[in-house]
Amino acid sequence: MSTVPALANGGEGATPRHVAIIMDGNGRWAKKRFLPRAAGHRAGVEAVRKVTRAARAMGIEALTLYAFSSENWRRPESEVSDLMGLLRLFIRSDLDELIRENVRLRVIGDYRRFAPDLVEMVDDALARTAGNTGPILAIALNYGAQAELIAAAKALAADAAAGHLNPETIDEAAIEARLDTRDLPPLDLLIRTSGEHRLSNFLLWQAAYAELLFVDTLWPDFDGAALAEAIGSYGRRQRRFGGL
């Protein structure tokens, strides 16, 4: 994988190969409706279904969703528990559809910090979709880009210390080969919902040449039409990657 996408992948009418989304705004969506935050998260899961189906219909090769960050552990225990429950529900209710639609499920991040039963469910889902050959759905679970880069640096240092790697040969490809996203296409478009304008420790290396799109829509209200609008915006941009 290269951080720099092919030059031909941009321009008028182009469809991105790899789209990532920071799914933000569940709590504010619930607050506007005088509902508990848990209701916003449940509505957010339904938005995941709509957007993943739309992405497949549009021919997007890989969709990466920021589901649970390494910083989300700081939230109240009850909210973390509810998020874990929703992940269990999503796997139980949607895995058969992913298998039927030939979707390859991937996880980035250290999900093994989760409860043993949930880790087992994720492992099973990954194994059952491993042989699929269609689009990739990558879920970021207990993911943080800074931790990802630290892990890559440690792996490089260990290889160099063991004599398996000459430090002078370390380049972008060497780092990318040790990232969680090493089997994904280069990131073309990163979307954040809810009006916030920051990356929040998400795909910092991978976003080096990605197009960034910040929309005011709260995540539960983001659907196939919103994704199509985002793809249309991407297709109208000129991507030069430092060239002319």
C-alpha positions in Angstrom: 0.0 0.0 0.0 1.2 3.5 -0.8 0.0 6.6 1.0 -0.1 8.4 -2.3 -3.0 7.2 -4.5 -2.6 6.8 -8.2 -2.9 10.1 -10.0 -5.6 8.6 -12.2 -7.8 8.1 -9.2 -8.9 11.7 -8.9 -10.7 14.2 -11.1 -14.1 14.8 -12.6 -16.5 12.1 -11.8 -14.0 9.8 -10.1 -15.1 7.3 -7.5 -12.8 6.9 -4.6 -11.4 3.4 -4.0 -11.1 3.8 -0.2 -13.4 6.0 1.9 -13.1 6.5 5.7 -15.6 8.1 8.0 -15.4 9.5 11.4 -19.0 8.8 12.6 -19.6 11.7 14.9 -22.8 13.2 16.4 -24.8 10.4 17.9 -25.0 12.1 21.3 -26.0 15.4 19.9 -28.6 13.7 17.6 -30.2 12.2 20.8 -30.0 15.4 22.8 -31.9 17.3 20.1 -34.7 14.8 20.5 -34.6 14.7 24.3 -33.5 11.1 24.1 -30.7 9.3 26.0 -27.3 9.0 24.3 -27.9 5.3 23.9 -30.7 6.1 21.5 -28.3 8.1 19.4 -25.9 5.2 19.2 -28.6 2.8 18.2 -29.6 5.2 15.4 -26.0 5.4 14.5 -25.9 1.6 13.9 -28.8 2.0 11.5 -26.8 4.7 9.6 -23.9 2.2 9.4 -26.2 -0.2 7.6 -27.4 2.4 5.2 -24.0 3.7 4.4 -22.3 0.4 4.0 -25.0 -0.8 1.6 -24.8 2.4 -0.4 -21.0 2.2 -0.6 -21.2 -1.3 -2.0 -23.8 -0.1 -4.6 -21.4 2.7 -5.6 -18.5 0.4 -6.2 -16.3 1.7 -3.4 -13.6 -0.9 -2.8 -13.0 -0.2 0.9 -14.9 1.6 3.6 -13.3 2.2 7.0 -15.5 3.3 9.9 -14.2 4.8 13.1 -16.4 2.9 15.6 -14.5 3.0 18.9 -11.3 5.0 19.5 -8.7 4.3 22.1 -9.8 7.5 23.8 -13.4 6.3 24.0 -12.6 4.3 27.2 -12.7 7.7 29.0 -16.5 7.8 28.5 -18.8 6.7 31.3 -18.7 3.0 31.9 -22.4 2.7 31.1 -21.9 4.3 27.7 -18.9 2.1 26.9 -21.0 -1.0 27.9 -23.8 0.2 25.6 -21.4 0.6 22.7 -20.0 -2.9 23.2 -23.6 -4.2 23.2 -24.3 -2.5 20.0 -21.2 -4.1 18.4 -22.4 -7.5 19.5 -25.8 -6.8 18.1 -24.4 -5.6 14.8 -22.3 -8.8 14.4 -25.3 -11.0 15.2 -27.7 -9.2 12.9 -25.5 -8.2 10.0 -22.8 -10.8 9.6 -24.9 -13.1 7.4 -25.6 -10.2 5.1 -21.9 -9.3 4.8 -21.2 -13.0 4.0 -24.0 -13.1 1.4 -22.8 -9.8 -0.2 -19.2 -11.2 -0.4 -17.9 -8.4 1.9 -14.4 -8.8 3.5 -14.5 -7.7 7.1 -11.3 -6.2 8.6 -10.5 -4.7 12.0 -7.9 -2.0 12.7 -6.9 -1.4 16.2 -6.4 -3.5 19.3 -9.8 -5.0 19.8 -8.4 -7.8 22.0 -8.8 -5.4 25.0 -12.6 -6.0 24.7 -14.4 -8.6 26.8 -13.5 -12.2 25.8 -16.9 -13.1 24.4 -16.8 -10.0 22.1 -13.2 -10.8 21.0 -14.5 -14.3 20.1 -17.4 -12.8 18.1 -15.0 -10.5 16.2 -12.6 -13.3 15.5 -15.4 -15.5 14.2 -16.7 -12.7 11.9 -13.2 -12.1 10.5 -12.7 -15.8 9.9 -16.1 -16.3 8.2 -15.5 -13.4 5.8 -11.8 -14.1 5.2 -12.4 -15.9 1.9 -14.7 -13.3 0.5 -13.4 -11.4 -2.6 -15.7 -8.4 -2.7 -15.5 -4.9 -1.1 -13.8 -4.4 2.3 -15.5 -3.1 5.4 -12.9 -2.1 7.9 -14.0 -1.3 11.4 -11.7 0.7 13.7 -12.0 -0.8 17.2 -9.9 0.6 20.1 -7.9 2.3 17.4 -5.6 5.3 17.7 -3.3 6.5 14.9 -0.6 7.6 17.3 -0.5 4.1 18.9 -0.5 2.6 15.4 2.6 4.6 14.4 4.3 3.8 17.7 3.7 0.1 17.1 5.1 0.4 13.6 8.2 2.2 14.9 8.8 -0.4 17.6 8.5 -3.2 14.9 11.0 -1.4 12.7 13.4 -1.0 15.7 13.1 -4.6 16.6 13.8 -5.8 13.1 16.8 -3.4 12.9 18.2 -4.6 16.3 17.8 -8.2 15.2 19.8 -7.5 12.1 16.9 -8.2 9.8 16.7 -4.6 8.6 19.2 -1.9 7.7 17.9 1.4 9.2 19.1 3.3 6.1 16.6 1.4 4.0 13.5 2.4 6.0 11.1 4.4 3.8 7.4 5.0 3.5 6.8 1.5 2.2 8.5 0.0 5.2 6.3 2.0 7.6 3.1 1.3 5.7 3.8 -2.5 5.7 3.6 -2.3 9.5 0.4 -0.3 9.8 -3.0 -1.8 10.5 -4.2 -0.7 7.1 -1.4 -2.5 5.1 -3.9 -4.6 3.2 -6.2 -1.8 2.3 -6.1 0.5 -0.7 -4.6 4.0 -0.3 -7.1 6.4 1.5 -8.8 8.7 -1.0 -11.5 10.4 1.0 -12.0 11.0 4.7 -15.4 12.3 5.9 -16.2 13.6 9.3 -19.8 14.2 10.2 -21.4 16.6 12.8 -19.5 19.8 11.9 -16.3 19.1 13.7 -13.1 19.9 11.9 -10.4 17.6 13.3 -9.1 14.1 12.7 -9.2 12.9 16.3 -6.3 10.6 16.0 -7.7 8.7 13.0 -5.6 7.5 10.1 -3.1 10.3 10.5 -0.5 8.7 8.2 -3.0 7.4 5.7 -4.7 10.8 5.4 -1.5 12.5 4.1 -2.8 12.8 0.6 -6.5 12.0 1.2 -9.3 14.5 0.4 -10.9 15.7 3.6 -14.6 16.5 3.8 -16.3 17.9 6.9 -20.1 17.9 6.9 -22.6 19.3 9.4 -24.9 16.3 9.2 -25.1 14.3 12.4 -24.1 10.7 11.9 -27.5 9.1 12.5 -28.9 11.4 9.7 -26.1 10.4 7.3 -27.4 8.0 4.6 -26.8 6.8 1.1 -27.8 10.1 -0.4 -25.4 12.0 1.9 -22.6 9.5 0.9 -23.4 10.1 -2.8 -23.2 13.9 -2.3 -19.8 13.4 -0.6 -18.6 11.2 -3.5 -19.8 13.9 -5.9 -17.8 16.5 -4.1 -14.7 14.2 -4.3 -15.2 13.8 -8.0 -15.2 17.6 -8.5 -11.8 18.0 -6.9 -8.5 18.1 -8.7 -5.9 15.9 -7.0 -2.3 16.8 -7.9 -0.3 15.3 -5.0 2.3 18.1 -5.1 2.5 18.1 -8.9 0.8 20.4 -11.5 
